[in-house]
Amino acid sequence: MPYKILQGGSDQRKREVKLLLERVKNILSRHGYSFEVINYPSSYRERSIDLVAVRNGDRLLLRIKVGIKNVHKEEVSDLINASSAINALPLILNDEITYDNVVHERDGIYIISDKTLNNILRNSSDVFLIQKRSGLYIRINSKKLERIKSEKGLSLGELALSSGVSRRMVFDYLRSDCNVSLEVAERLIEVLGEDIITPITVESLKSGLSKVVPETTMESNKLLSILELDKDRAVVYKINKSAPDYIVITKDGCELSFVVEGDISKITMKDVVRKILETEKLTRVIPSDIKTILGRELRDPVLDELSVYGANLNKVTIVTHK
């Protein structure tokens, strides 16, 4: 295949990414989110996190993709680890989603279109379907389910019989909002009406994911030792394809640090500075600091470079080691 054709495809992909990114930024701004765009690594294809957005207690961790088939394992791993560490909702925004207003769940993260994101953030009743590998699911409002069940004078057993599930399952539906299979939802709606359906929200999506607790490894213990943190007091989340190399959080959740590893045998000093500058963006929206691990000889040159770029040095701690 001629080089110009390959280059043309690459340029088109970059334009598509840029357009989708701008649409997502506009949506976030419109709904009152503060956000930062993370531009490290410089190659879009090598990166796992594009935006971090915050509004009140809601935190979103976003990856912009223009092809749903090329979501890589490390991207998913980084999104899950980082979102668990900072208590955020991990989302992949994709332009090849077949249906708007459907949330696709895959490997512990959600994939949606920008239109679906907009509708979720405005609490639209249009978004109530979740596509999992096992099929379609609908979000049910437990309080409305209980109220309408009582109004119709239905017992637990009668509702279980009409919906084709066990009494235990109906009890769970009544206890808290939950996702039920499309088949069960249709039977419940036939008996109780469409009012039992509740729209999908950021909070409901977060509640549907399991928070990852990383295993203790030799690597994490070594890092905590360098940072002079008690291994029984803090946990380490490894990040492979973004500006910080690790996120360290105390088990009580009170202290969070983004850690940059300045190993110049692997990257240049210029890259170390870029990593710190891009990581600093995270501290603007997430209460945290930056700990940078450097050789002693690099401490002053790196701090000088950061000063030139106007970095907030109050948020940067240089941890030197041999």
Backbone as numpy.savetxt, mean C-alpha at the origin, in Angstrom:
# Nx Ny Nz CAx CAy CAz Cx Cy Cz
13.79 -7.37 -34.26 12.93 -6.17 -34.26 13.82 -4.93 -34.26
13.59 -3.96 -35.15 14.43 -2.77 -35.22 14.42 -2.00 -33.91
15.57 -1.37 -33.62 15.73 -0.64 -32.37 14.70 0.47 -32.24
14.39 1.18 -33.35 13.45 2.31 -33.29 12.06 1.87 -32.86
11.67 0.64 -33.25 10.36 0.13 -32.84 10.35 -0.12 -31.34
11.46 -0.73 -30.85 11.58 -0.97 -29.41 11.56 0.33 -28.63
12.31 1.32 -29.15 12.37 2.61 -28.48 11.01 3.29 -28.48
10.30 3.17 -29.61 8.98 3.78 -29.72 8.02 3.20 -28.70
8.08 1.88 -28.51 7.23 1.23 -27.51 7.56 1.70 -26.12
8.86 1.87 -25.84 9.29 2.33 -24.52 8.83 3.76 -24.26
8.95 4.62 -25.27 8.52 6.01 -25.12 7.02 6.10 -24.90
6.27 5.26 -25.61 4.81 5.24 -25.45 4.45 4.81 -24.03
5.17 3.81 -23.52 4.91 3.32 -22.17 5.19 4.42 -21.14
6.27 5.18 -21.34 6.59 6.27 -20.42 5.50 7.34 -20.43
4.98 7.65 -21.62 3.90 8.64 -21.71 2.65 8.16 -20.98
2.35 6.87 -21.14 1.17 6.30 -20.47 1.32 6.34 -18.95
2.52 6.01 -18.47 2.79 6.06 -17.03 2.63 7.49 -16.51
3.20 8.45 -17.24 3.12 9.85 -16.83 1.68 10.33 -16.78
0.89 9.98 -17.79 -0.52 10.40 -17.82 -1.31 9.79 -16.66
-1.09 8.49 -16.40 -1.79 7.83 -15.30 -1.37 8.43 -13.96
-0.08 8.70 -13.81 0.42 9.32 -12.58 -0.24 10.68 -12.35
-0.33 11.48 -13.41 -0.95 12.81 -13.27 -2.43 12.69 -12.90
-3.12 11.73 -13.48 -4.54 11.54 -13.14 -4.69 11.16 -11.67
-3.82 10.27 -11.21 -3.87 9.82 -9.81 -3.55 10.98 -8.87
-2.55 11.79 -9.20 -2.21 12.95 -8.37 -3.38 13.92 -8.28
-4.05 14.14 -9.41 -5.22 15.03 -9.42 -6.34 14.49 -8.54
-6.55 13.18 -8.59 -7.59 12.54 -7.76 -7.26 12.72 -6.28
-6.01 12.46 -5.92 -5.60 12.59 -4.51 -5.76 14.03 -4.02
-5.36 14.98 -4.85 -5.49 16.40 -4.48 -6.95 16.78 -4.30
-7.78 16.31 -5.21 -9.21 16.64 -5.17 -9.87 16.14 -3.89
-9.35 15.04 -3.35 -9.95 14.45 -2.15 -9.18 14.79 -0.88
-8.34 15.80 -0.96 -7.70 16.33 0.24 -6.52 15.55 0.77
-5.88 14.73 -0.06 -4.72 13.97 0.38 -3.44 14.78 0.18
-2.55 14.72 1.15 -1.18 15.18 0.97 -0.39 13.98 0.46
0.49 14.22 -0.49 1.22 13.07 -1.05 2.62 13.48 -1.49
3.46 12.48 -1.63 4.81 12.65 -2.16 5.06 11.60 -3.22
5.73 12.02 -4.29 6.11 11.10 -5.37 7.55 10.66 -5.13
7.77 9.36 -5.11 9.10 8.80 -4.84 9.75 8.42 -6.17
10.87 9.07 -6.49 11.53 8.87 -7.79 12.83 8.10 -7.67
12.83 7.08 -6.83 14.02 6.22 -6.73 13.58 4.77 -6.68
14.26 3.91 -7.44 15.33 4.16 -8.39 14.87 5.06 -9.55
15.82 5.64 -10.27 15.47 6.56 -11.35 14.73 5.84 -12.47
15.02 4.57 -12.68 14.31 3.78 -13.68 12.95 3.37 -13.12
11.90 3.78 -13.82 10.53 3.46 -13.38 10.33 1.96 -13.22
10.91 1.18 -14.12 10.69 -0.27 -14.12 11.34 -0.95 -12.92
12.34 -0.29 -12.32 13.06 -0.88 -11.19 12.47 -0.50 -9.84
11.39 0.24 -9.85 10.85 0.81 -8.63 9.61 0.05 -8.19
9.31 0.09 -6.87 8.13 -0.61 -6.36 7.09 0.33 -5.76
7.50 1.54 -5.40 6.59 2.51 -4.76 6.70 3.84 -5.49
5.57 4.38 -5.93 5.56 5.65 -6.65 5.03 6.81 -5.82
4.02 6.56 -5.02 3.43 7.63 -4.21 3.09 7.14 -2.81
3.21 8.05 -1.86 2.68 7.84 -0.52 1.72 8.99 -0.25
0.48 8.68 0.10 -0.55 9.71 0.29 -1.18 9.57 1.67
-1.50 10.72 2.27 -2.05 10.73 3.63 -3.20 11.73 3.72
-4.28 11.31 4.37 -5.39 12.21 4.69 -5.95 11.79 6.04
-5.80 12.68 7.03 -6.21 12.33 8.39 -5.56 11.00 8.78
-6.33 9.99 9.10 -5.75 8.71 9.50 -5.51 7.75 8.35
-5.96 8.12 7.15 -5.80 7.23 5.99 -4.43 7.39 5.36
-3.77 6.25 5.10 -2.49 6.26 4.39 -2.57 5.31 3.21
-2.14 5.78 2.06 -2.15 4.97 0.85 -0.72 4.83 0.34
-0.38 3.63 -0.11 0.91 3.35 -0.71 0.63 2.89 -2.13
1.09 3.66 -3.12 0.64 3.44 -4.50 1.78 3.11 -5.45
1.49 2.17 -6.33 2.38 1.84 -7.45 1.60 2.06 -8.74
2.19 2.78 -9.67 1.55 3.07 -10.95 2.04 2.07 -11.99
1.12 1.34 -12.62 1.49 0.34 -13.62 0.64 0.52 -14.88
1.26 0.30 -16.03 0.51 0.37 -17.28 0.32 -1.00 -17.93
0.73 -2.04 -17.24 0.50 -3.40 -17.72 0.25 -4.32 -16.54
-0.90 -4.94 -16.50 -1.26 -5.76 -15.34 -0.49 -7.08 -15.30
0.05 -7.51 -16.46 0.72 -8.81 -16.52 2.14 -8.77 -15.98
2.72 -7.57 -15.87 4.13 -7.50 -15.45 4.29 -6.94 -14.05
3.40 -7.36 -13.14 3.55 -7.01 -11.72 4.51 -8.03 -11.11
5.67 -7.56 -10.67 6.71 -8.48 -10.22 6.61 -8.80 -8.73
7.17 -9.94 -8.38 7.09 -10.44 -7.00 7.70 -9.45 -6.01
8.84 -8.82 -6.38 9.49 -7.89 -5.46 8.66 -6.63 -5.26
7.93 -6.20 -6.30 7.03 -5.05 -6.15 5.95 -5.35 -5.12
5.35 -6.51 -5.26 4.29 -6.93 -4.34 4.85 -7.04 -2.92
6.02 -7.66 -2.79 6.64 -7.83 -1.47 6.92 -6.48 -0.81
7.46 -5.54 -1.59 7.75 -4.21 -1.04 6.48 -3.49 -0.61
5.44 -3.57 -1.43 4.18 -2.91 -1.10 3.58 -3.48 0.18
3.64 -4.81 0.31 3.09 -5.45 1.51 3.91 -5.09 2.75
5.25 -5.17 2.63 6.11 -4.87 3.78 5.99 -3.40 4.20
6.09 -2.50 3.23 6.04 -1.08 3.56 4.68 -0.67 4.11
3.61 -1.20 3.53 2.27 -0.84 4.01 2.03 -1.40 5.41
2.57 -2.58 5.70 2.45 -3.14 7.05 3.21 -2.28 8.05
4.38 -1.80 7.65 5.22 -1.00 8.55 4.59 0.35 8.87
4.02 1.01 7.85 3.50 2.37 8.08 1.98 2.40 8.22
1.36 1.21 8.27 -0.09 1.10 8.44 -0.84 1.79 7.30
-0.52 1.39 6.07 -1.12 1.99 4.88 -1.85 0.94 4.06
-2.66 1.41 3.13 -3.35 0.53 2.19 -2.52 0.42 0.93
-2.05 -0.80 0.55 -1.26 -0.94 -0.67 -2.15 -1.07 -1.91
-1.91 -0.22 -2.89 -2.71 -0.24 -4.11 -1.81 -0.17 -5.34
-2.16 -0.97 -6.34 -1.56 -0.81 -7.66 -2.60 -0.16 -8.56
-2.25 0.98 -9.15 -3.13 1.67 -10.07 -2.77 1.24 -11.48
-3.72 0.69 -12.19 -3.44 0.06 -13.48 -4.41 0.55 -14.54
-3.90 0.77 -15.74 -4.75 1.27 -16.83 -5.35 0.16 -17.69
-5.02 -1.09 -17.36 -5.53 -2.20 -18.17 -6.59 -3.02 -17.43
-7.10 -2.47 -16.32 -8.21 -3.13 -15.62 -9.42 -3.16 -16.54
-10.01 -4.33 -16.71 -11.12 -4.49 -17.66 -12.35 -3.74 -17.21
-12.66 -3.81 -15.92 -13.89 -3.19 -15.43 -13.58 -2.15 -14.37
-14.19 -0.97 -14.53 -14.13 0.04 -13.48 -15.07 -0.37 -12.35
-14.81 0.19 -11.17 -15.64 -0.03 -9.98 -15.59 -1.47 -9.46
-14.56 -2.20 -9.88 -14.29 -3.53 -9.32 -12.88 -3.51 -8.73
-12.76 -3.93 -7.48 -11.45 -4.01 -6.82 -10.91 -5.42 -7.01
-9.71 -5.52 -7.57 -9.08 -6.82 -7.81 -8.08 -7.10 -6.70
-8.25 -8.21 -6.01 -7.32 -8.60 -4.95 -6.39 -9.68 -5.48
-5.08 -9.44 -5.33 -4.11 -10.42 -5.80 -2.89 -10.44 -4.88
-2.59 -11.59 -4.35 -1.36 -11.80 -3.57 -1.19 -10.79 -2.42
-2.30 -10.43 -1.79 -2.22 -9.57 -0.62 -2.23 -8.08 -0.89
-2.50 -7.68 -2.15 -2.63 -6.26 -2.48 -3.86 -6.09 -3.37
-4.23 -4.82 -3.61 -5.38 -4.53 -4.45 -4.93 -3.83 -5.73
-5.59 -4.18 -6.84 -5.32 -3.55 -8.13 -6.61 -2.90 -8.61
-6.55 -1.60 -8.91 -7.74 -0.87 -9.33 -7.38 0.12 -10.44
-8.41 0.64 -11.10 -8.22 1.71 -12.07 -8.27 3.05 -11.35
-7.84 4.10 -12.03 -7.89 5.43 -11.42 -9.33 5.88 -11.19
-10.25 5.48 -12.07 -11.66 5.82 -11.88 -12.19 5.16 -10.60
-11.81 3.91 -10.38 -12.25 3.21 -9.17 -11.68 3.88 -7.93
-10.41 4.30 -7.99 -9.80 5.03 -6.87 -10.62 6.27 -6.55
-10.96 7.03 -7.58 -11.73 8.25 -7.37 -13.07 7.95 -6.69
-13.74 6.90 -7.15 -15.05 6.56 -6.58 -14.94 6.05 -5.14
-13.88 5.31 -4.84 -13.68 4.85 -3.46 -13.46 6.05 -2.53
-12.64 6.99 -2.98 -12.32 8.14 -2.13 -13.50 9.07 -1.93
-14.45 9.04 -2.85 -15.64 9.88 -2.66 -16.81 9.08 -2.08
-16.49 7.87 -1.60 -17.48 7.00 -0.95 -18.68 6.71 -1.86
-18.38 6.46 -3.12 -19.44 6.18 -4.08 -20.05 4.80 -3.83
-21.36 4.72 -4.00 -22.05 3.42 -3.86 -21.82 2.53 -5.07
-21.11 3.06 -6.09 -20.85 2.27 -7.30 -19.82 1.17 -7.07
-18.98 1.33 -6.04 -17.90 0.36 -5.81 -18.28 -0.57 -4.66
-18.67 -1.79 -5.01 -19.03 -2.76 -3.96 -18.58 -4.18 -4.30
-17.89 -4.35 -5.43 -17.45 -5.68 -5.86 -15.95 -5.87 -5.68
-15.56 -7.01 -5.14 -14.15 -7.40 -5.04 -13.95 -8.69 -5.82
-12.99 -8.65 -6.75 -12.66 -9.84 -7.54 -11.47 -10.54 -6.90
-11.70 -11.74 -6.36 -10.61 -12.56 -5.81 -10.39 -13.74 -6.74
-9.33 -14.51 -6.49 -9.08 -15.68 -7.32 -10.24 -16.67 -7.24
-10.92 -16.68 -6.09 -12.02 -17.63 -5.88 -13.36 -17.12 -6.40
-13.39 -15.89 -6.91 -14.64 -15.38 -7.47 -14.95 -13.96 -7.03
-16.19 -13.53 -7.29 -16.63 -12.18 -6.95 -17.24 -12.14 -5.55
-16.98 -11.03 -4.84 -17.51 -10.85 -3.49 -18.16 -9.47 -3.38
-19.18 -9.39 -2.53 -19.90 -8.14 -2.29 -19.80 -7.78 -0.82
-19.64 -6.49 -0.55 -19.54 -6.00 0.84 -20.94 -5.84 1.43
-21.17 -6.45 2.60 -22.48 -6.42 3.26 -22.40 -5.59 4.55
-23.41 -4.74 4.77 -23.49 -3.91 5.97 -24.20 -4.68 7.08
-23.48 -4.98 8.14 -24.02 -5.84 9.21 -25.19 -5.19 9.94
-25.11 -3.88 10.19 -26.18 -3.20 10.93 -27.48 -3.18 10.14
-27.37 -2.91 8.83 -28.57 -2.93 8.00 -29.13 -4.34 7.87
-28.23 -5.31 7.81 -28.65 -6.71 7.74 -29.46 -7.07 8.99
-28.97 -6.69 10.16 -29.65 -6.96 11.42 -30.99 -6.24 11.49
-31.01 -4.97 11.08 -32.25 -4.19 11.16 -33.33 -4.76 10.25
-32.97 -5.05 9.00 -33.98 -5.55 8.05 -34.43 -6.96 8.43
-33.49 -7.77 8.92 -33.84 -9.11 9.41 -34.89 -9.02 10.52
-34.67 -8.09 11.46 -35.62 -7.91 12.57 -36.96 -7.39 12.08
-36.92 -6.44 11.14 -38.16 -5.87 10.61 -39.01 -6.93 9.92
-38.35 -7.89 9.28 -39.06 -8.95 8.58 -39.40 -10.13 9.49
-38.94 -10.06 10.74 -39.25 -11.11 11.69 -38.59 -12.44 11.38
-37.41 -12.39 10.79 -36.70 -13.62 10.41 -35.79 -14.08 11.54
-35.77 -15.36 11.79 -34.84 -15.92 12.77 -33.50 -16.17 12.10
-32.50 -16.45 12.93 -31.16 -16.76 12.42 -31.23 -17.98 11.50
-31.96 -18.99 11.93 -32.08 -20.23 11.16 -32.79 -20.01 9.84
-33.84 -19.19 9.84 -34.58 -18.93 8.60 -33.71 -18.19 7.58
-32.94 -17.22 8.07 -32.06 -16.48 7.17 -30.94 -17.37 6.63
-30.44 -18.25 7.49 -29.40 -19.20 7.06 -29.94 -20.13 5.99
-31.16 -20.61 6.18 -31.78 -21.53 5.22 -32.00 -20.86 3.88
-32.51 -19.63 3.90 -32.82 -18.93 2.64 -31.56 -18.49 1.90
-30.47 -18.26 2.64 -29.23 -17.82 1.98 -28.29 -18.97 1.66
-28.61 -20.16 2.16 -27.81 -21.34 1.82 -26.49 -21.43 2.54
-26.41 -20.82 3.73 -25.18 -20.90 4.52 -25.53 -21.35 5.94
-24.51 -21.61 6.74 -24.75 -22.07 8.10 -25.20 -20.93 9.01
-25.80 -21.30 10.14 -26.19 -20.30 11.14 -24.96 -19.53 11.63
-23.84 -20.24 11.75 -22.60 -19.60 12.19 -22.18 -18.49 11.22
-22.31 -18.76 9.92 -21.94 -17.76 8.92 -22.85 -16.55 9.01
-24.14 -16.77 9.18 -25.07 -15.65 9.31 -24.74 -14.84 10.55
-24.39 -15.52 11.63 -24.00 -14.83 12.86 -22.80 -13.92 12.60
-21.82 -14.42 11.82 -20.65 -13.61 11.48 -21.04 -12.40 10.63
-21.98 -12.61 9.68 -22.45 -11.49 8.85 -23.09 -10.40 9.71
-23.78 -10.80 10.76 -24.48 -9.85 11.63 -23.53 -9.15 12.60
-22.38 -9.76 12.83 -21.46 -9.22 13.83 -20.67 -8.02 13.31
-20.25 -8.06 12.04 -19.48 -6.95 11.48 -19.58 -6.98 9.96
-19.34 -5.82 9.34 -19.36 -5.75 7.88 -18.39 -6.78 7.31
-18.77 -7.42 6.21 -17.92 -8.47 5.65 -18.17 -8.63 4.16
-17.24 -9.34 3.51 -17.39 -9.67 2.10 -17.99 -11.06 1.98
-19.06 -11.17 1.20 -19.69 -12.48 0.98 -19.68 -12.78 -0.51
-19.66 -14.05 -0.85 -19.62 -14.44 -2.26 -20.83 -13.91 -3.00
-20.68 -13.71 -4.28 -21.76 -13.16 -5.10 -23.02 -14.01 -5.00
-22.85 -15.34 -4.99 -24.00 -16.24 -4.93 -24.78 -16.06 -3.63
-24.06 -16.00 -2.51 -24.72 -15.81 -1.21 -25.35 -14.42 -1.14
-24.62 -13.41 -1.64 -25.14 -12.04 -1.62 -26.44 -11.93 -2.40
-26.51 -12.60 -3.54 -27.74 -12.55 -4.35 -28.92 -13.15 -3.59
-28.66 -14.24 -2.85 -29.75 -14.86 -2.08 -30.18 -13.97 -0.91
-29.20 -13.33 -0.26 -29.52 -12.40 0.83 -30.31 -11.20 0.31
-29.91 -10.69 -0.84 -30.59 -9.54 -1.43 -32.02 -9.90 -1.83
-32.19 -11.12 -2.31 -33.53 -11.58 -2.70 -34.48 -11.56 -1.50
-33.95 -11.87 -0.31 -34.77 -11.91 0.90 -34.87 -10.54 1.58
-33.74 -9.81 1.62 -33.67 -8.59 2.43 -33.60 -7.30 1.63
-33.31 -7.38 0.34 -33.22 -6.18 -0.48 -31.79 -5.65 -0.62
-31.61 -4.71 -1.55 -30.29 -4.19 -1.89 -29.70 -3.26 -0.84
-30.51 -2.83 0.12 -30.01 -1.90 1.15 -28.91 -2.51 2.00
-28.78 -3.83 1.99 -27.74 -4.46 2.82 -26.35 -4.31 2.21
-26.28 -3.91 0.93 -24.98 -3.72 0.28 -24.35 -2.43 0.80
-23.06 -2.46 1.08 -22.36 -1.26 1.53 -21.16 -1.01 0.62
-20.87 0.26 0.30 -19.75 0.54 -0.59 -18.41 0.20 0.03
-17.44 -0.07 -0.82 -16.08 -0.35 -0.38 -15.37 0.95 -0.05
-14.68 0.97 1.08 -13.94 2.15 1.53 -12.47 1.80 1.74
-11.66 2.83 1.95 -10.25 2.61 2.28 -10.13 1.74 3.53
-10.94 2.06 4.53 -10.87 1.33 5.79 -11.29 -0.13 5.63
-12.34 -0.37 4.84 -12.79 -1.76 4.66 -11.76 -2.57 3.88
-11.08 -1.94 2.93 -10.03 -2.64 2.18 -8.86 -2.97 3.10
-8.48 -2.02 3.96 -7.39 -2.28 4.91 -7.73 -3.42 5.85
-8.97 -3.45 6.30 -9.38 -4.49 7.25 -9.39 -5.87 6.60
-9.44 -5.91 5.27 -9.46 -7.19 4.57 -8.09 -7.78 4.32
-7.04 -7.05 4.67 -5.68 -7.53 4.47 -5.03 -7.89 5.80
-4.19 -8.90 5.77 -3.45 -9.30 6.97 -2.15 -8.51 7.05
-1.89 -7.93 8.21 -0.65 -7.19 8.41 0.51 -8.16 8.58
1.57 -7.92 7.84 2.74 -8.81 7.88 3.62 -8.46 9.07
4.03 -9.48 9.80 5.02 -9.31 10.87 6.28 -10.04 10.40
7.36 -9.30 10.12 8.55 -9.93 9.54 9.24 -10.87 10.51
9.85 -11.90 9.95 10.61 -12.84 10.76 11.94 -12.22 11.18
12.42 -12.64 12.33 13.75 -12.21 12.78 14.81 -12.99 12.01
15.76 -12.27 11.42 16.83 -12.91 10.65 18.19 -12.39 11.13
19.25 -13.02 10.66 20.59 -12.54 10.98 20.79 -11.12 10.45
20.23 -10.87 9.26 20.34 -9.54 8.65 19.65 -8.48 9.51
18.43 -8.78 9.97 17.70 -7.80 10.78 18.36 -7.59 12.14
18.87 -8.67 12.73 19.56 -8.54 14.02 20.84 -7.70 13.89
21.55 -7.90 12.78 22.77 -7.11 12.54 22.42 -5.63 12.39
21.35 -5.36 11.65 20.93 -3.97 11.44 20.56 -3.32 12.77
19.77 -4.01 13.58 19.36 -3.46 14.87 20.57 -3.23 15.78
21.55 -4.09 15.68 22.78 -3.93 16.47 23.53 -2.67 16.05
23.63 -2.44 14.73 24.29 -1.23 14.22 23.55 0.02 14.68
22.21 -0.06 14.68 21.38 1.08 15.09 21.26 1.20 16.61
21.86 0.24 17.32 21.81 0.19 18.79 20.38 0.12 19.30
19.61 -0.76 18.67 18.22 -0.99 19.09 18.08 -2.41 19.60
17.29 -2.59 20.61 17.04 -3.91 21.20 16.21 -4.74 20.22
16.70 -5.93 19.88 15.99 -6.78 18.92 14.64 -7.24 19.44
14.44 -7.20 20.75 13.14 -7.57 21.31 12.17 -6.40 21.33
12.65 -5.23 20.94 11.83 -4.02 21.03 11.41 -3.49 19.65
12.09 -3.94 18.60 11.83 -3.38 17.27 11.78 -4.49 16.22
11.11 -4.18 15.10 11.04 -5.11 13.97 11.55 -4.40 12.72
12.06 -5.21 11.78 12.68 -4.68 10.57 11.93 -5.19 9.34
11.52 -4.26 8.49 10.89 -4.60 7.21 11.88 -4.30 6.09
12.19 -5.31 5.29 13.14 -5.14 4.18 12.42 -4.58 2.97
13.01 -3.57 2.34 12.48 -2.97 1.13 13.54 -3.11 0.03
13.17 -3.68 -1.10 14.15 -4.01 -2.13 14.27 -2.99 -3.26
13.15 -2.33 -3.60 13.15 -1.52 -4.83 12.59 -0.12 -4.58
13.12 0.54 -3.56 12.69 1.91 -3.27 13.83 2.67 -2.62
13.57 3.90 -2.21 14.64 4.73 -1.63 15.16 4.19 -0.31
14.30 3.91 0.67 14.82 3.30 1.91 15.10 1.81 1.69
16.10 1.30 2.37 16.41 -0.13 2.28 15.66 -0.93 3.34
15.32 -0.26 4.43 14.59 -0.91 5.52 13.63 0.10 6.15
12.59 -0.43 6.79 11.77 0.38 7.68 11.82 -0.31 9.04
12.23 0.44 10.05 12.35 -0.11 11.40 11.31 0.56 12.28
10.53 -0.23 12.96 9.49 0.31 13.84 9.51 -0.41 15.18
9.37 0.35 16.24 9.30 -0.27 17.57 7.99 -1.03 17.70
8.01 -2.08 18.48 6.84 -2.94 18.59 5.63 -2.24 19.19
5.88 -1.15 19.94 4.74 -0.39 20.47 4.23 0.64 19.45
4.90 0.71 18.28 4.45 1.60 17.21 4.77 3.06 17.43
5.54 3.38 18.45 5.80 4.79 18.79 6.91 5.42 17.95
7.86 4.62 17.48 8.99 5.17 16.73 9.14 4.43 15.41
9.31 5.21 14.34 9.48 4.63 13.01 10.64 5.32 12.31
11.53 4.52 11.74 12.68 5.06 11.02 12.79 4.42 9.65
13.07 5.26 8.65 13.44 4.75 7.34 14.97 4.66 7.31
15.48 3.51 6.93 16.92 3.28 6.98 17.49 3.19 5.57
18.52 3.99 5.32 19.24 3.97 4.04 20.62 3.38 4.30
20.96 2.38 3.51 22.27 1.73 3.66 23.22 2.31 2.61
24.23 3.03 3.07 25.13 3.70 2.14 26.37 2.89 1.84
26.18 1.74 1.25 27.30 0.85 0.92 27.84 1.23 -0.45
28.98 1.97 -0.49 29.48 2.45 -1.78 30.19 1.36 -2.58
30.25 0.15 -2.03 30.73 -0.97 -2.86 29.62 -1.43 -3.80
28.38 -1.01 -3.50 27.23 -1.39 -4.32 26.65 -0.22 -5.11
26.68 0.98 -4.51 26.16 2.17 -5.18 27.13 3.33 -4.96
27.01 4.37 -5.78 27.89 5.53 -5.66 27.43 6.45 -4.53
28.31 7.37 -4.14 27.93 8.34 -3.12 26.78 9.21 -3.63
26.79 9.50 -4.92 25.69 10.29 -5.51 24.37 9.57 -5.31
24.37 8.26 -5.49 23.15 7.48 -5.29 22.73 7.47 -3.82
23.70 7.42 -2.92 23.38 7.46 -1.49 22.65 8.75 -1.16
23.16 9.86 -1.69 22.52 11.17 -1.46 21.12 11.18 -2.05
20.96 10.65 -3.26 19.64 10.61 -3.90 18.67 9.76 -3.08
19.14 8.64 -2.57 18.29 7.78 -1.75 17.81 8.52 -0.50
18.72 9.26 0.13 18.33 10.00 1.34 17.33 11.10 0.99
17.57 11.82 -0.11 16.67 12.90 -0.51 15.27 12.38 -0.83
15.21 11.24 -1.51 13.90 10.66 -1.84 13.23 10.09 -0.59
14.03 9.53 0.31 13.47 9.02 1.57 12.95 10.15 2.43
13.60 11.31 2.35 13.15 12.47 3.12 11.70 12.83 2.78
11.30 12.60 1.54 9.92 12.88 1.13 8.93 12.08 1.98
9.30 10.86 2.31 8.43 10.02 3.13 8.21 10.63 4.51
9.25 11.25 5.05 9.14 11.83 6.39 8.24 13.07 6.40
7.94 13.62 5.23 7.05 14.80 5.17 5.60 14.41 5.40
5.26 13.17 5.11 3.87 12.73 5.27 3.70 11.65 6.33
4.79 11.00 6.72 4.76 9.97 7.75 5.65 10.41 8.91
5.13 10.54 10.14 5.98 10.92 11.28 7.11 9.90 11.45
8.33 10.34 11.21 9.46 9.40 11.19 10.77 10.17 11.08
11.87 9.42 11.10 13.17 10.01 10.82 13.92 9.09 9.87
15.12 9.52 9.48 15.96 8.73 8.57 17.26 8.39 9.28
17.61 7.13 9.23 18.91 6.71 9.74 19.71 6.18 8.55
20.88 6.77 8.34 21.72 6.39 7.21 23.00 5.75 7.72
23.26 4.54 7.26 24.44 3.79 7.70 25.57 4.04 6.70
26.65 4.64 7.18 27.76 5.02 6.31 29.10 4.67 6.96
30.12 4.53 6.10 31.48 4.49 6.61 31.85 5.86 7.14
32.74 5.91 8.13 33.08 7.19 8.77 33.58 8.23 7.77
34.33 7.77 6.77 34.93 8.70 5.81 33.89 9.38 4.92
32.68 8.84 4.88 31.63 9.40 4.02 30.69 10.35 4.75
30.77 10.36 6.06 29.80 11.14 6.85 29.76 12.61 6.41
30.90 13.29 6.48 30.93 14.72 6.17 30.62 15.02 4.71
31.21 14.28 3.74 30.85 14.55 2.33 29.36 14.39 2.04
28.73 13.37 2.64 27.29 13.16 2.41 26.48 14.28 3.03
26.81 14.68 4.25 26.10 15.78 4.90 26.26 17.08 4.12
27.45 17.31 3.57 27.68 18.51 2.76 26.79 18.51 1.52
26.70 17.36 0.86 25.85 17.25 -0.34 24.38 17.45 0.01
23.96 16.87 1.11 22.57 17.03 1.54 22.25 18.50 1.83
23.21 19.21 2.41 23.02 20.63 2.70 22.86 21.43 1.41
23.64 21.08 0.41 23.55 21.76 -0.90 22.15 21.62 -1.48
21.54 20.44 -1.29 20.21 20.18 -1.84 19.08 20.65 -0.90
19.45 21.25 0.22 18.44 21.79 1.13 17.70 20.75 1.94
18.32 19.61 2.19 17.67 18.55 2.97 17.49 19.00 4.42
16.44 18.50 5.05 16.20 18.78 6.46 17.08 17.84 7.29
18.23 18.34 7.69 19.21 17.51 8.40 18.76 17.14 9.80
17.75 17.84 10.31 17.22 17.48 11.63 16.56 16.11 11.62
16.16 15.66 10.43 15.50 14.36 10.32 16.46 13.25 9.92
17.73 13.61 9.70 18.71 12.62 9.22 19.75 12.35 10.29
19.87 11.09 10.66 20.92 10.67 11.59 21.91 9.79 10.83
23.18 10.16 10.88 24.21 9.35 10.24 24.76 8.37 11.28
24.65 7.09 10.98 25.18 6.05 11.85 26.43 5.50 11.18
27.59 5.74 11.78 28.84 5.31 11.16 29.25 3.93 11.67
29.93 3.23 10.81 30.46 1.91 11.20 31.72 1.66 10.40
32.47 0.67 10.83 33.73 0.36 10.14 33.46 -0.28 8.80
